[in-house]
Amino acid sequence: MAESNVIENSNFVAVVAGEPPGRPELAAFDDLPLGVVLSELGQPFRFVYVNPEFCRLTGYAQADLINNPDVVHRLALTKPVALAGALPKAAAFDLSLRHQSGQSLYVNLKSGYCQVAGKRYLAAYYTDVSDRVRAVRHLVQCEEVLRETQAAAKVGSIDMDFTNGRLIWSDETFRIFGLPPNSKIPSSKLFFECIHPDDAANVFRKIDLAIANQAHLSLDYRIIQPYTQQVCRLKIEARYVAPPQGQEPSQRFMGTVRQMEVKEGNFEAETELRRAQNLLNGTREAILAINAFSTEIVLWNKGAEDLYGPTAEEALGRRLNDVIPTSYGDGLTFDKFYENLMLHQYWKGDLRQKNREGKPVIIDATFRVVSDSASMVPDVLIFNTEKINDSNYEKQANELAQTLNLIFGNIPGWVILIGLKMEIFGCNDNFAQAMGENNKDFFTGKLLNSLPMARNYLRKLEESAQQVIDEDVALTRLSETITTRTGQTFFLETSIVPLRAKGGSIQGVLFTADDITEKRLVEEQLRVTEREQERMQSLAIVQGQEEERKRVSMELHDGVGQILTAMQMKVDFLKNSRDDHDQPRNQAFSEAVSLVNNARQEVRRISYNLMPSILSDFGLEEALGNLCKSIENSSELDVDAFIDIAGRRFPEPVEIAVFRIAQEAMNNACKYSQARYLMLELSALGNQLQLIVEDNGKGFDPEKISRGNGLANLTQRARLLNGHLEIDTAPGRGTRVKAILPV
């Protein structure tokens, strides 16, 4: 009983998605609003169950369909069913199905697997989508009618942005300017070059005036077509396009362009207009147009009359909302809806209206801004179709759309669909939010180069997308760093792959990006932490070495040094009791005294080098001064010391590091520099100590001399205390060692 409740209450999407529904009885499928077919695994052509809806779709009885593979061939389902049976996971695709009467209808096939009485079956679900296919065909027909109408009226649309020189022309506008349709998008430079010289000053004045007043632009002037050099007269009517709130005033205008050389009584033009009107009235689609300023109806075809009731004579000249009361959903008023339409230039969706019988209907509506002039050309074209009142079909479509949006929205990174002309078809919420927008639909229809990213990255992205389209290749796992125009930086791992239509042709590209910014920041923090840990470990080792040096120095001084002192006293006593007649014995005592004295001096020297007690007792000033005197006494060098720290004491690690650096640098000068002069300078600069050791020796080439333990030790000692060390030298000009340590 519990299992039965599960299937009875389960959502339709769960069944269609192929999720195992437990153990339902076959009767659970009888009331579903779509055709259901169960087949044995491995035998997709042998049906073991069909529900009544599938029988209605095909015109066959259940007895004719079950265990009868020949029916599959008569229904023209062989290839689709074989494909669905071969797929390891659930699949969905559209196909044509042949009814028993011989007529064709269009269905959507979704395949999956389900459990019935403990046994696993291949399940196929069929939904009649014939109405949707017919609606698509009607839309294509309407687009063709629109092109025919523009060509017949010899009126084109134009979008001019004088800020960046960008122009967008319709095919008819290209023809008016004497250029082939679909030519490379022109720039404002071409627009200005075509102006007749005698009209240029007046045109420029009107454009400047419209920009300054942010007002409607009306131009009546002559052009010279660039290819034919033919002179013709144009009429341009365009409205000023205000920028989004908070941005600088724009220089953008949108409107229509019309060639003003068709004479009254022109039989060919009148014939073309009548032909366009016949085409408009010949479609079942309700096609109407309104003036963008007044929203008055300026075009009303036979399809609109059939849907809403009023004739063209009754509708023309009246405001749209007065003729067709409309509910725009979400509490929107007509004014707010129209404001959004003017901002985005395009809208498509469902509206609630009343048909000619006064019954509420749902309308599939498309609004497209074509012109906003006050001329005979409409500003906004509207295509309306009454949606078929099939609640099951609508429910399925809504659930499918919700499922797709759920998948699209749960992709963790960025997703952008890009068309062949680098226009954006859509994006997910993650990308929109990263760009500073809450509504992902804001980017739909915009060009890729309008995104709020750095210009150099947008150029690179366009080049990569074009490469994918031209070469039919996929670019995957590319590491990218981008910066938005607000200064925010993202680290991405991107992929760009082709988007294909059902026939295999490329329709655009799919751009996906994983935002690895947080990962990169964590990795960088880990590297900083590791370097700091290494520094602390090295510092601990060096400090341990210095402690050991100090301990050994004390033991040498207090232990071996004392023993040698006592030995020297004994030897001196024996030497004083010498026998003047025993010269060999006296000579041996003198040599012993000399050896003991030399041993004492060597122990004192080693003890001093390990850890001079003067450093720990009196500090750097005394220790470095003593070091300079010692080197001057034991070598032929003239040594000068300039120590300006006023007897200050510093942390023990700092004093030891400064002393060792000075000791190593001066010993190197004594051994290798062949110098005659050596200078040491120590000064306190704020919270830093600066040590300089400089000689006038032969110097060396740092690129040719490997950094042995001596030079490496100097650099490491400074780095371990967050300081730095520089060695400035060259052959023939001495050596200068400079160390700066924080205190």
Secondary structure, 3 states (H helix, E strand, C coil): CHHHHHHHHCCHHHHHCCCCCCCCCHHHHCCCCCEEEEEECCEEEEEEEECHHHHHHHCCCHHHHCCCCHHHHHCCCHHHHHHHHHCCCCEEEEEEEECCCCCEEEEEEEEEEEEECCEEEEEEEEEECHHHHHHHHHHHHHHHHHHHHHHHHCEEEEEEECCCCEEEECHHHHHHCCCCCCCCCCEHHHHHHCECCCCHHHHHHHHHHHHHHCCCEEEEEEEECCCCCCEEEEEEEEEECCCCCCCCCCCEEEEEEEECCCCCCCHHHHHHHHHHHHHHHHCCCEEEEECCCCCEEEEECHHHHHHHCCCHHHHCCCEHHHHCCCECCCCCCHHHHHHHHHHHCEEEEEEEEECCCCCEEEEEEEEEECCCCCCCCCCEEEEEEECCCCHHHHHHHHHHHHHHHHHHHHCCCEEEEEECCCEEEEECHHHHHHCCCCCHHHHCCCEHHHCCECHHHHHHHHHHHHHHHHHCCCEEEEEEEEEECCCCEEEEEEEEEEEECCCCCEEEEEEEEEECHHHHHHHHHHHHHHHHHHHHHHHHHHHHHHHHHHHHHHHHHHHHHHHHHHHHHHHHHHHHCCCCCCHHHHHHHHHHHHHHHHHHHHHHHHHHHHCCHHHHHHCHHHHHHHHHHHHHHHCCCEEEEEEECCCCCCCHHHHHHHHHHHHHHHHHHHHHCCCCEEEEEEEEECCEEEEEEEECCCCCCCCCCCCCHHHHHHHHHHHHCCCEEEEEECCCCCEEEEEEEEC
